[in-house]
């Protein structure tokens, strides 16, 4: 039996994929709650922002309003039913909980940052009326719909379609759209602004890193079991998918950055997105597309500082122990 064979294996012993179970247990140890994040400390900073900076922040939180809900929907509708190993489904169940925490975090973020009811309403409807956010949403929905009618992965073509959906949400959405958003947050943090947002985002960042690595480990498993699925056509499709994701996220960058802000411009963001896209392709064992260097030094420094603070804060204050590590150098 392989991981993508049709069926619903319910037996945890003997365990066929103990690595998935280990990831589930690591995620449990990584538990955090929205109530731990102090967003109130950000309020004075919002009054200090320029009009262009405030535009960026409001656009960013408008994207956050629905981003993780989209990921959760794909997880439930398309991923859970096709991974035929109970230990893998345990991890997906945990991931769904984490997506719910992220949704709650962004709800709290919007309620804290946006004081007017109409502003909040527009932020939650941004996917419908803000072109740069709608473009990203349409990209996501296209790939959700791509396998929505697949009930059984009983052919090589259907299994490739499933892999493309899985890779899209790991590499393009969680691994590119969200990482672009994280870069804006950490750029603000590097300037001493919105520390509460950055602290909460760091925990989201850690979750997303683990989500990606789980999905990529699924890809690794399928590659070892069914290497014939990984041909030149699949590589070309994944590369084209990432190119489209970079283009959508770049349109968002032009919306957020306008003519450019100190240390943050659409040109810089293009380079960062190309760098991240290459990182995703490398992790998938595929050739790099761009060969672009990371332009954001603050991203290389921020992860080290925040990871240290994360461990100090969590171990001293909570009973849930933190173990393991995240390979930030690979993700950035």
Secondary structure as UniProt FT lines:
FT   TURN            3..4
FT   HELIX           18..29
FT   HELIX           34..36
FT   HELIX           40..42
FT   HELIX           43..48
FT   HELIX           51..74
FT   HELIX           75..79
FT   TURN            80..82
FT   HELIX           86..113
FT   HELIX           117..124
FT   HELIX           126..129
FT   HELIX           131..145
FT   TURN            146..149
FT   HELIX           156..167
FT   HELIX           168..177
FT   HELIX           178..190
FT   TURN            191..192
FT   HELIX           195..225
FT   HELIX           227..229
FT   HELIX           232..257
FT   TURN            258..259
FT   TURN            262..263
FT   HELIX           266..283
FT   TURN            284..285
FT   HELIX           297..317
FT   HELIX           328..331
//
